[in-house]
Amino acid sequence: MTIVNPHGESYRVPLERAGAFKVENMGISIGITGAMVDKLGRYEDTGLTPEEIKRIIVENGKLHKKID
């Protein structure tokens, strides 16, 4: 869903990849709800940093190579 920006330090979600979402007035602020927000929330709930997630992905790839 996300794309790394050219400088590699942040991400963006092109609207054509975002799926359905809503921008809503939530009292004192405006918020976004939908699949992309749910996915981000699930990542945040892990408590892992982006660096930790990258390390897990690399380690998982090494494990798959050993198994195959």
MOPAC internal coordinates of N, CA, C and O (Angstrom, degrees):
PM7 1SCF
backbone

  N    0.0000 0     0.00 0     0.00 0    0    0    0
  C    1.4379 1     0.00 0     0.00 0    1    0    0
  C    1.5294 1   110.79 1     0.00 0    2    1    0
  O    1.2310 1   119.83 1   141.15 1    3    2    1
  N    1.3310 1   117.94 1   -38.85 1    3    2    1
  C    1.4635 1   120.67 1  -178.20 1    5    3    2
  C    1.5233 1   111.14 1   -94.11 1    6    5    3
  O    1.2310 1   121.62 1   -18.34 1    7    6    5
  N    1.3168 1   114.50 1   161.66 1    7    6    5
  C    1.4655 1   122.57 1   175.33 1    9    7    6
  C    1.5250 1   106.62 1  -129.54 1   10    9    7
  O    1.2310 1   120.61 1   -45.40 1   11   10    9
  N    1.3189 1   116.44 1   134.60 1   11   10    9
  C    1.4599 1   120.20 1   176.01 1   13   11   10
  C    1.5223 1   108.12 1   -70.66 1   14   13   11
  O    1.2310 1   120.67 1   -46.51 1   15   14   13
  N    1.3311 1   116.33 1   133.49 1   15   14   13
  C    1.4553 1   120.51 1   176.57 1   17   15   14
  C    1.5245 1   109.67 1   -69.16 1   18   17   15
  O    1.2310 1   119.87 1   -21.80 1   19   18   17
  N    1.3336 1   117.85 1   158.20 1   19   18   17
  C    1.4643 1   121.27 1  -174.71 1   21   19   18
  C    1.5310 1   114.97 1   -52.87 1   22   21   19
  O    1.2310 1   119.54 1   143.98 1   23   22   21
  N    1.3226 1   118.48 1   -36.02 1   23   22   21
  C    1.4671 1   120.01 1  -179.45 1   25   23   22
  C    1.5266 1   112.05 1   -78.38 1   26   25   23
  O    1.2310 1   120.04 1   171.81 1   27   26   25
  N    1.3435 1   117.53 1    -8.19 1   27   26   25
  C    1.4572 1   122.41 1   173.38 1   29   27   26
  C    1.5143 1   116.45 1    77.74 1   30   29   27
  O    1.2310 1   119.43 1  -171.44 1   31   30   29
  N    1.3210 1   118.70 1     8.56 1   31   30   29
  C    1.4644 1   120.53 1  -176.44 1   33   31   30
  C    1.5223 1   113.83 1  -106.37 1   34   33   31
  O    1.2310 1   119.91 1   170.57 1   35   34   33
  N    1.3189 1   117.77 1    -9.43 1   35   34   33
  C    1.4592 1   120.44 1  -179.96 1   37   35   34
  C    1.5237 1   109.05 1  -148.54 1   38   37   35
  O    1.2310 1   121.24 1    -5.43 1   39   38   37
  N    1.3156 1   115.24 1   174.57 1   39   38   37
  C    1.4608 1   121.19 1  -175.05 1   41   39   38
  C    1.5183 1   110.28 1  -127.50 1   42   41   39
  O    1.2310 1   121.42 1   -16.36 1   43   42   41
  N    1.3296 1   114.89 1   163.64 1   43   42   41
  C    1.4585 1   120.76 1   173.01 1   45   43   42
  C    1.5219 1   108.25 1  -138.94 1   46   45   43
  O    1.2310 1   120.99 1   -21.16 1   47   46   45
  N    1.3240 1   115.71 1   158.84 1   47   46   45
  C    1.4593 1   122.02 1   176.50 1   49   47   46
  C    1.5200 1   107.21 1  -119.28 1   50   49   47
  O    1.2310 1   119.84 1   -74.33 1   51   50   49
  N    1.3392 1   117.92 1   105.67 1   51   50   49
  C    1.4615 1   119.26 1   174.93 1   53   51   50
  C    1.5298 1   109.18 1   -62.19 1   54   53   51
  O    1.2310 1   120.32 1   -41.14 1   55   54   53
  N    1.3063 1   116.99 1   138.86 1   55   54   53
  C    1.4627 1   120.30 1  -176.48 1   57   55   54
  C    1.5174 1   112.65 1   -57.63 1   58   57   55
  O    1.2310 1   119.80 1   147.86 1   59   58   57
  N    1.3362 1   117.99 1   -32.14 1   59   58   57
  C    1.4645 1   119.13 1   180.00 1   61   59   58
  C    1.5328 1   111.77 1   -68.83 1   62   61   59
  O    1.2310 1   119.67 1   164.05 1   63   62   61
  N    1.3242 1   118.23 1   -15.95 1   63   62   61
  C    1.4677 1   122.07 1   177.44 1   65   63   62
  C    1.5263 1   112.55 1  -101.45 1   66   65   63
  O    1.2310 1   119.82 1   169.99 1   67   66   65
  N    1.2988 1   117.96 1   -10.01 1   67   66   65
  C    1.4639 1   121.91 1  -170.64 1   69   67   66
  C    1.5181 1   113.72 1   -74.17 1   70   69   67
  O    1.2310 1   119.85 1   160.61 1   71   70   69
  N    1.3150 1   117.88 1   -19.39 1   71   70   69
  C    1.4581 1   119.25 1  -174.57 1   73   71   70
  C    1.5165 1   109.53 1    71.58 1   74   73   71
  O    1.2310 1   120.89 1    14.97 1   75   74   73
  N    1.3103 1   115.91 1  -165.03 1   75   74   73
  C    1.4609 1   120.16 1  -179.52 1   77   75   74
  C    1.5254 1   109.87 1   -75.99 1   78   77   75
  O    1.2310 1   120.88 1   -45.54 1   79   78   77
  N    1.3149 1   115.93 1   134.46 1   79   78   77
  C    1.4563 1   120.84 1   174.38 1   81   79   78
  C    1.5175 1   108.71 1  -151.96 1   82   81   79
  O    1.2310 1   121.11 1   -19.21 1   83   82   81
  N    1.3252 1   115.49 1   160.79 1   83   82   81
  C    1.4549 1   121.00 1   179.64 1   85   83   82
  C    1.5171 1   109.33 1  -128.42 1   86   85   83
  O    1.2310 1   121.12 1   -38.22 1   87   86   85
  N    1.3237 1   115.45 1   141.78 1   87   86   85
  C    1.4529 1   121.78 1   170.89 1   89   87   86
  C    1.5246 1   105.25 1  -102.47 1   90   89   87
  O    1.2310 1   120.65 1   -58.91 1   91   90   89
  N    1.3290 1   116.36 1   121.09 1   91   90   89
  C    1.4570 1   120.54 1  -173.45 1   93   91   90
  C    1.5206 1   111.66 1  -127.20 1   94   93   91
  O    1.2310 1   121.34 1   -32.38 1   95   94   93
  N    1.3324 1   115.05 1   147.62 1   95   94   93
  C    1.4506 1   121.40 1   171.07 1   97   95   94
  C    1.5195 1   106.82 1   -81.04 1   98   97   95
  O    1.2310 1   120.61 1   -63.06 1   99   98   97
  N    1.3263 1   116.44 1   116.94 1   99   98   97
  C    1.4657 1   121.08 1  -176.20 1  101   99   98
  C    1.5252 1   110.39 1  -111.77 1  102  101   99
  O    1.2310 1   120.74 1  -128.95 1  103  102  101
  N    1.3057 1   116.19 1    51.05 1  103  102  101
  C    1.4634 1   120.34 1   179.80 1  105  103  102
  C    1.5070 1   111.60 1    85.98 1  106  105  103
  O    1.2310 1   120.67 1    80.14 1  107  106  105
  N    1.3300 1   116.32 1   -99.86 1  107  106  105
  C    1.4668 1   119.54 1  -176.68 1  109  107  106
  C    1.5191 1   113.25 1   -91.46 1  110  109  107
  O    1.2310 1   120.00 1   174.98 1  111  110  109
  N    1.3292 1   117.61 1    -5.02 1  111  110  109
  C    1.4641 1   119.94 1   179.19 1  113  111  110
  C    1.5208 1   110.19 1  -143.29 1  114  113  111
  O    1.2310 1   121.06 1   -11.60 1  115  114  113
  N    1.3089 1   115.59 1   168.40 1  115  114  113
  C    1.4585 1   122.18 1   176.15 1  117  115  114
  C    1.5165 1   106.81 1  -105.95 1  118  117  115
  O    1.2310 1   120.43 1   -45.56 1  119  118  117
  N    1.3234 1   116.78 1   134.44 1  119  118  117
  C    1.4567 1   120.62 1  -177.50 1  121  119  118
  C    1.5098 1   112.00 1  -130.44 1  122  121  119
  O    1.2310 1   121.12 1   -15.14 1  123  122  121
  N    1.3232 1   115.46 1   164.86 1  123  122  121
  C    1.4629 1   122.69 1   178.19 1  125  123  122
  C    1.5200 1   107.38 1  -115.12 1  126  125  123
  O    1.2310 1   120.41 1   -44.34 1  127  126  125
  N    1.3246 1   116.82 1   135.66 1  127  126  125
  C    1.4552 1   122.11 1   175.17 1  129  127  126
  C    1.5172 1   108.61 1  -126.25 1  130  129  127
  O    1.2310 1   120.35 1   -23.81 1  131  130  129
  N    1.3074 1   116.95 1   156.19 1  131  130  129
  C    1.4574 1   121.02 1   176.71 1  133  131  130
  C    1.5121 1   111.61 1   140.12 1  134  133  131
  O    1.2310 1   121.21 1     6.48 1  135  134  133
  N    1.3360 1   115.29 1  -173.52 1  135  134  133
  C    1.4640 1   121.77 1  -174.04 1  137  135  134
  C    1.5227 1   112.70 1   -58.61 1  138  137  135
  O    1.2310 1   120.02 1   137.88 1  139  138  137
  N    1.3380 1   117.56 1   -42.12 1  139  138  137
  C    1.4672 1   118.48 1  -177.21 1  141  139  138
  C    1.5226 1   110.97 1   -66.99 1  142  141  139
  O    1.2310 1   120.05 1   144.82 1  143  142  141
  N    1.3243 1   117.51 1   -35.18 1  143  142  141
  C    1.4579 1   120.80 1   178.31 1  145  143  142
  C    1.5284 1   109.91 1   -70.68 1  146  145  143
  O    1.2310 1   120.25 1   139.71 1  147  146  145
  N    1.3294 1   117.13 1   -40.29 1  147  146  145
  C    1.4627 1   120.89 1   177.42 1  149  147  146
  C    1.5263 1   110.97 1   -60.58 1  150  149  147
  O    1.2310 1   120.39 1   137.66 1  151  150  149
  N    1.3381 1   116.86 1   -42.34 1  151  150  149
  C    1.4654 1   120.98 1  -179.90 1  153  151  150
  C    1.5314 1   110.37 1   -64.38 1  154  153  151
  O    1.2310 1   120.38 1   135.13 1  155  154  153
  N    1.3126 1   116.87 1   -44.87 1  155  154  153
  C    1.4636 1   120.81 1   177.87 1  157  155  154
  C    1.5233 1   110.37 1   -61.55 1  158  157  155
  O    1.2310 1   120.37 1   137.42 1  159  158  157
  N    1.3201 1   116.89 1   -42.58 1  159  158  157
  C    1.4586 1   120.70 1   179.01 1  161  159  158
  C    1.5144 1   112.54 1   -60.56 1  162  161  159
  O    1.2310 1   120.56 1   139.87 1  163  162  161
  N    1.3360 1   116.53 1   -40.13 1  163  162  161
  C    1.4677 1   119.85 1   178.53 1  165  163  162
  C    1.5297 1   110.74 1   -63.43 1  166  165  163
  O    1.2310 1   120.06 1   139.44 1  167  166  165
  N    1.3340 1   117.49 1   -40.56 1  167  166  165
  C    1.4679 1   119.92 1   176.13 1  169  167  166
  C    1.5226 1   110.61 1   -63.65 1  170  169  167
  O    1.2310 1   120.58 1   135.08 1  171  170  169
  N    1.3295 1   116.50 1   -44.92 1  171  170  169
  C    1.4642 1   119.55 1  -179.21 1  173  171  170
  C    1.5277 1   111.57 1   -63.59 1  174  173  171
  O    1.2310 1   120.10 1   144.21 1  175  174  173
  N    1.3257 1   117.40 1   -35.79 1  175  174  173
  C    1.4653 1   121.26 1   179.60 1  177  175  174
  C    1.5275 1   112.87 1   -64.06 1  178  177  175
  O    1.2310 1   119.86 1   159.04 1  179  178  177
  N    1.3284 1   117.87 1   -20.96 1  179  178  177
  C    1.4676 1   119.78 1   177.90 1  181  179  178
  C    1.5222 1   111.27 1   -67.92 1  182  181  179
  O    1.2310 1   120.41 1   154.94 1  183  182  181
  N    1.3325 1   116.82 1   -25.06 1  183  182  181
  C    1.4588 1   120.64 1  -177.31 1  185  183  182
  C    1.5185 1   113.29 1    78.15 1  186  185  183
  O    1.2310 1   120.44 1  -178.17 1  187  186  185
  N    1.3315 1   116.77 1     1.83 1  187  186  185
  C    1.4640 1   121.13 1  -179.10 1  189  187  186
  C    1.5222 1   110.63 1   -85.93 1  190  189  187
  O    1.2310 1   121.01 1   -32.74 1  191  190  189
  N    1.3252 1   115.67 1   147.26 1  191  190  189
  C    1.4605 1   120.27 1   174.12 1  193  191  190
  C    1.5262 1   108.79 1   -82.09 1  194  193  191
  O    1.2310 1   119.84 1   -17.87 1  195  194  193
  N    1.3291 1   117.90 1   162.13 1  195  194  193
  C    1.4669 1   119.39 1   175.69 1  197  195  194
  C    1.5324 1   112.25 1   -55.89 1  198  197  195
  O    1.2310 1   120.17 1   143.97 1  199  198  197
  N    1.3344 1   117.28 1   -36.03 1  199  198  197
  C    1.4605 1   120.73 1   179.26 1  201  199  198
  C    1.5293 1   110.94 1   -65.63 1  202  201  199
  O    1.2310 1   120.37 1   139.76 1  203  202  201
  N    1.3291 1   116.89 1   -40.24 1  203  202  201
  C    1.4640 1   120.34 1   178.40 1  205  203  202
  C    1.5267 1   110.90 1   -65.65 1  206  205  203
  O    1.2310 1   120.43 1   140.02 1  207  206  205
  N    1.3083 1   116.78 1   -39.98 1  207  206  205
  C    1.4654 1   120.62 1   178.25 1  209  207  206
  C    1.5235 1   110.15 1   -63.82 1  210  209  207
  O    1.2310 1   120.18 1   137.35 1  211  210  209
  N    1.3389 1   117.26 1   -42.65 1  211  210  209
  C    1.4712 1   120.50 1   177.51 1  213  211  210
  C    1.5239 1   110.68 1   -59.67 1  214  213  211
  O    1.2310 1   120.32 1   136.82 1  215  214  213
  N    1.3500 1   116.99 1   -43.18 1  215  214  213
  C    1.4637 1   121.11 1  -179.93 1  217  215  214
  C    1.5284 1   110.83 1   -62.32 1  218  217  215
  O    1.2310 1   120.26 1   137.85 1  219  218  217
  N    1.3156 1   117.10 1   -42.15 1  219  218  217
  C    1.4652 1   121.20 1   178.76 1  221  219  218
  C    1.5220 1   110.44 1   -62.90 1  222  221  219
  O    1.2310 1   120.40 1   138.24 1  223  222  221
  N    1.3218 1   116.84 1   -41.76 1  223  222  221
  C    1.4693 1   120.66 1   179.17 1  225  223  222
  C    1.5256 1   110.17 1   -62.21 1  226  225  223
  O    1.2310 1   120.16 1   136.39 1  227  226  225
  N    1.3357 1   117.30 1   -43.61 1  227  226  225
  C    1.4703 1   121.16 1   178.93 1  229  227  226
  C    1.5257 1   110.24 1   -63.64 1  230  229  227
  O    1.2310 1   120.37 1   133.19 1  231  230  229
  N    1.3323 1   116.90 1   -46.81 1  231  230  229
  C    1.4651 1   120.48 1  -179.80 1  233  231  230
  C    1.5234 1   111.33 1   -63.51 1  234  233  231
  O    1.2310 1   120.19 1   141.41 1  235  234  233
  N    1.3161 1   117.25 1   -38.59 1  235  234  233
  C    1.4567 1   121.79 1   178.44 1  237  235  234
  C    1.5267 1   110.22 1   -64.44 1  238  237  235
  O    1.2310 1   120.44 1   140.29 1  239  238  237
  N    1.3314 1   116.77 1   -39.71 1  239  238  237
  C    1.4618 1   120.88 1   177.52 1  241  239  238
  C    1.5163 1   111.45 1   -62.97 1  242  241  239
  O    1.2310 1   120.43 1   139.34 1  243  242  241
  N    1.3423 1   116.78 1   -40.66 1  243  242  241
  C    1.4697 1   120.73 1   177.87 1  245  243  242
  C    1.5191 1   110.41 1   -63.79 1  246  245  243
  O    1.2310 1   120.40 1   140.28 1  247  246  245
  N    1.3344 1   116.85 1   -39.72 1  247  246  245
  C    1.4589 1   121.20 1   178.79 1  249  247  246
  C    1.5204 1   110.52 1   -63.71 1  250  249  247
  O    1.2310 1   120.34 1   136.13 1  251  250  249
  N    1.3277 1   116.95 1   -43.87 1  251  250  249
  C    1.4675 1   120.15 1   179.20 1  253  251  250
  C    1.5269 1   111.09 1   -61.30 1  254  253  251
  O    1.2310 1   119.87 1   142.45 1  255  254  253
  N    1.3372 1   117.86 1   -37.55 1  255  254  253
  C    1.4674 1   120.74 1   178.56 1  257  255  254
  C    1.5260 1   110.78 1   -65.56 1  258  257  255
  O    1.2310 1   120.16 1   142.02 1  259  258  257
  N    1.3361 1   117.31 1   -37.98 1  259  258  257
  C    1.4666 1   120.67 1   178.86 1  261  259  258
  C    1.5232 1   110.93 1   -67.32 1  262  261  259
  O    1.2310 1   120.45 1   142.82 1  263  262  261
  N    1.3274 1   116.74 1   -37.18 1  263  262  261
  C    1.4673 1   121.12 1  -178.03 1  265  263  262
  C    1.5218 1   111.19 1   -73.04 1  266  265  263
  O    1.2310 1   120.11 1   140.36 1  267  266  265
  N    1.3226 1   117.40 1   -39.64 1  267  266  265
  C    1.4762 1   121.42 1  -175.93 1  269  267  266
  C    1.4710 1   112.77 1   -71.01 1  270  269  267
  O    1.2310 1   120.10 1   180.00 1  271  270  269

